[in-house]
Each structure stands twice: as C-alpha cells, then as structure tokens.
C-alpha cells in the first residue's frame, strides 16, 4: 500500500516513484493521498483500470507533461520583482478576485485524462483521498466509489489560490491540512503488511526563513506536516503496543505487529534549496524531480 503526500509541483517526484514501482510490476493493493498525492493516486488507479501498469505510467506522464506546458517559466517566477508582485497579490486579493472567471487548469486536465465513472465502478485498487472541511478542519476521506472530479479538486484546493470546493453542501480545502496523507483508513482497508510513504515535505530546516514568501511557504509546510506527524506517531505507537501483546490476540493485532512502514523522502534526494518553489512546474524541473523519484524508488527496491 502507498501513502502519498501533497506538495504541489514536488508531486513530480512521486510520479517518478510510481513510475519505477509500476515498471517493476510491484503489486499495489491500496493508495491514500492528499493534494498532489491524491492526483497521482487517482491517475495511477485510472490507468490501471483502463489498461494496466503501462497505461498508468502513460497517464501519469501525460498529466505532468500537460502541467509543465501550462506553467509559468521558471526564470519569470524567480525574478525578484515579479515574484514579489505575485506574493503581494496573494496577500491582498482573494482567489475570486485573482481569478474572476474561475479558470481551473487542473479541472480541465483531469477531465480530459480520467474516466471518473470507470474509476468509481472498476478501480482495481482501494483509494482514499482526503479533503479538509472548512467549517471545522476535520478530514473527509473519499473512497473509490465516491471519487469525482470535485473530490480531487477539493483535495488539492489551496485556499490562497483557489476558492473552496462545495460537495454535498459542505465546503472543502486542501486535504493536507487534516490528513497528509490518510494513514488510518489505508491500514484498515488493506491486508498488506508493507506501507510505503512518499514524503514531499522537509522535516526540518537549518535556518528560519526571513523573506515574506519563504515564511508563508514554511507556515504552510508546518501545517501540512502536523497532521502527518500526529497520525504517523499514533500508528507507530499502536504497532508497538500490538508487538508487545501475545501472538494469538486477534487478526488485526497480528497484522499490525508485522506491518512495516517504509519512507521514501524527497528530502533525502534533493538539496534544501531545491525543495522550495512548490508552484514551479517548469518542464526542466518536472523532469528532474521525476528522475530523482525514479532513482529513489529503484534504490529502495534494490535494498
């Protein structure tokens, strides 16, 4: 089973990990994801439902190619004057003011690439994607039979960039705030004794950020990490407790006792300065992130 964190364009690293796992024909029973992790998970499941591992690899490649073609050039976003103006707009203007026509490239790309009806009725793997209720901060976990384009957009809805997504009369923001990614539901739904978590957030940094944009980005990262740390620590404590009980206690206890958690972290493969700019989806960067993800997954497979 795979647990995929969110992280904007850094999700291309996860693409590389998934591509290598699919190439190795690794059996995948279940996936959970938030934000970019939810998008990657839905694409993988949709590809498997349509044509198997090769179709899943092709679908992921088509998605990230489309994303890179719609991205603002890196040299433009890195320019201090333009970058400052963009950050200033985010601080002052609401998403509705920044985008009064409601243009949503992610909706367009996913609508073109994913057959959501097939996904809901014939997904070959179990899916769990998270979104965060705006009213109270709790997580809603969508499973395969419930996953629509709206559920995916809700999971990837950053409140400073997009208006909240309404589903069944409730409003949602990015799933990273509440379950990044969902772990409990993934474990309970799967019989697998091995869970791979693909981490896209820097666990620790050497120096505190000083620029306004960097401070804002680190604040978001900390919010996304808090939900993950709490759930991971709770799961690890439960596993440790199960390992201290006698072997015949229950099937759940026996399975938890043998559950292994593996972490493939982007921070182990990229320099700290390369972990920023989550909105930089330029083609060169996307391909580099994919290559790093492939390398990280192959190294894990060869252990």
N, C-alpha and C positions, 0 to 999 in steps of 0.2 A: 504494500500500500504506500501511496505517495501523499505527502503533505506539502503544499506549495504556497510559499509566502507571496505577498504582494510587494511591489517595489517599482511600479512604473516601467520605464524602458529597461530597467535591470532585469525584467522578466525575460529578456532575450537570453540571459544566462540560463534560466530554467528551460527555455526552448532547447538550448544545447544539451542540457542534462537529459531531457526527454528524448531527444533525437538519438543520443547514444544508447539509452536504455531500450528504445524501440529497435534500433539496429541490432542490438544483442539479443533480441527476442525475449526480453525479460517479461515474465507474466505479471500483469498488473490487475489486482482484484478490485481496488478501490482508490479513489483520489479525493482529497479535500483541498480547497483553495480559497484564497481571498484576493480580490482585486486582480492584478495581473496573473496571479496564481489560479484564480477562477477561470480567467480567459484561456490560459494554457490548458487547464484541465478539461474544459468544455471542448476545445478544439481537438485534443487528443481523443476524447471519448467519441466525438462526432466522426472523426476519421476512422477509428476502429469500427464503428457501427456501419460505416459506408463501404470500407474496403480492406480493413485490416491494418497492420503496422505501417506498411508503405504508404497507404493513403493518409494515415495520421501524420506521418513525417512530412508528406507533401502539403497537407493542410496547414500545419504549423509554419512551414516555410512560406507559403502564400500569404498567410496573415502578417508575419513580420516584414515581409517584403512590402506589402501594402502600407503598413505603419511607417516604414522608413521613407517611402515615397511621399507621404503626407507631412513629414516632419520638417520643421524649420531648420535650415542649415546650421551646423554647429558653430561655424565662425560667426554667425549672426547672433545667436543666443549667448555666445561667450563674450561679445563686445560689451564692455562695462556700461556704456551709456544706454544701449538698447536693453540689456539685462536689468538695469536699474529702473528703466521706464516700465518694463513688464512687471517687475515686482511691485512697483508703486501702484500700478493699476489693480493688481490683485488685492492690495491692502485697502484701496479706496472703493473700488467698484464691486458690485455683487455679480454673481455668474449671469444673472438675467441681463444686467447692464453691459457686461463684457460681450455677451453673445445673444443679442435681442432676437435673432432669427432662429435660435435653437439648433444651430448646426452641430451635428454629432457624428464625427467621422467613425467612431467606434461602432455605433449602431449600423452605419452603412456597411462597414467591412464585415461584421459578424452576420448581418442579414444575408449578404452575398455568399458567405462561406459555410454557414452552419444550417443544416436542416434540423430545426428545433423539434419538429414533430417526430422525426425519426429518433432523435436523441431521447425524447421523453418516453417513447414506447419500446425502443430497441437498443438502448445503451448496453454494451457488453460489460461495463464496469459500473460499480457504485460510485455515485458522485455526491459530494457535499460542498456547497459553496455558501459563503457567509455574506450577509449584509447587516448593517447596523441600524436599528430603529432610532430615528432622530429624537423621538419623544422621550426615551429613557436610556438610550445607549446599550440596550440588550441586543444580543445576536439573534438573527433569524437564519436558520440553516435550511437551504433549499436542496432537496434531493433530486435525483434524475427525473422522476415523473413530474416534478414541479418546475423544472428549469425552462424559463422563457428568455427571450432577449431582454426583457425588463429586469429579470433576476440578475443576469450577468452585468447589465449596466448599473444596477444598484450596488452590486459588489465592488464595482470599480469607480464609484462616484465620489471623487474628492470634492468636498463642499466649497473650496475656494475656486474651483474650476468649473463645476457643473451644478445645476440645480438638482435638488433631491428627487429621487425616483419614487413614484407612487405605485404601490402594489397592494391590492385588496384593502384600499382605504388607509394604508399606513405609508409613511414616508421614510426613505432609507438613504443612508450614506455608505461610504466605503466599508467593506467588511473587515478591513484591517484594524479598525478601532475596537472591535469586540471579539474577533476570533481570527487570528492571523498566523496560520490557518486554523480551521476547526480540527481539533485532535480527538476529543472525547467521542464525537459521533463517528469519526473514522475508525477508531479502535473497536467500538461496539458493533459496527456493521460488518466487520471483516473477520475472517478466520486466519488471516496471515499472521505470522509470528515475526515479521520484519517490517518496520516502518522507516521510510526514508523521508527526511525533512529537507527540503531545498530552501536554504535561508538566504534572503536578499538584503538583510539589514545589518549594518555594522554594529556588533555587540558592544564595542567600546571604542572610544576615540582618544587620541593622545592629548589634544588641546581643545579647549572650548571654542566654538565659533564666535567670531566678532562681527562679521558683516551681517546686515539685516536679513538678507536672503538665506544665508547659511544658518542663522539662528532659527528662522522659520522652518527650514527643512529639517534641522535636528529635532525641533519640537515635535514635528510630525512623526519622525522616526521613533522617538521615545514613546509616543502614544501607541504606535503600532507594535513596538516591542513589548510593552507592558502586558497586553492581552496574551501574547505568545508565551512570555516567560511564566506567567501565572499558570496557564494551562499545562505547559510542559512540566513545571515543577510539581504540580498536583498529580500528573500522570506518573512521573518518575517516583513520587512518594508512594503512590498506590502499588506500583510494580514492586518496589522494595518491600512493602508490607506483605504482599502476596508471596514473595520469595521466602518470607520468614514463617509462613504457615505450612502445615503438613501437606503432602502432595495430593491427598485424596479429598481435599476440601470441596472443590467444585470444578466444573469445566472452565468457568471463567477465570478462577484463580490459577488453574494450571496454565491456561493460555497466557495470562498476564505475566506469570512467572517467567515464561520463556520468551516474552516479547523483547525484541532488540530494536533500539532506536538508533538510527544512523543519521548523521547530519552532514550534508554537503553544503558548505557555506561559501558564498561568493567572497567573503572577506578573507578567506584562506588563499584566494587565487588572484585577487586584484589589489593594487596599491590603494591606500586610503583615498588619495586624490581622484581615483577612478570610480569611487563608489558614490560620488555626488551626481548632480545633474540628472535626476530621475526622469526628466522630461526630454532629454536629448536622445532622440531616436533616429539620429542620422545613420545612413546606411553603413558607413565605416564602423561606427560604434556598435551598431546592432550585430554586425558580422563578427566583430572581435569578441563581444560578450557571448555569442553563440559558441565560438571556438573554445573559449575558456570553460564554458559549461560542458561541452563535449569532453574536453580534457579531464575535467574534474570527475565526471561520471565514469570515464574509462579507467581512471586511476582507482576509483572505488571498486569497480567491477573486477579489477586485477588483484585486489588485496587477497 
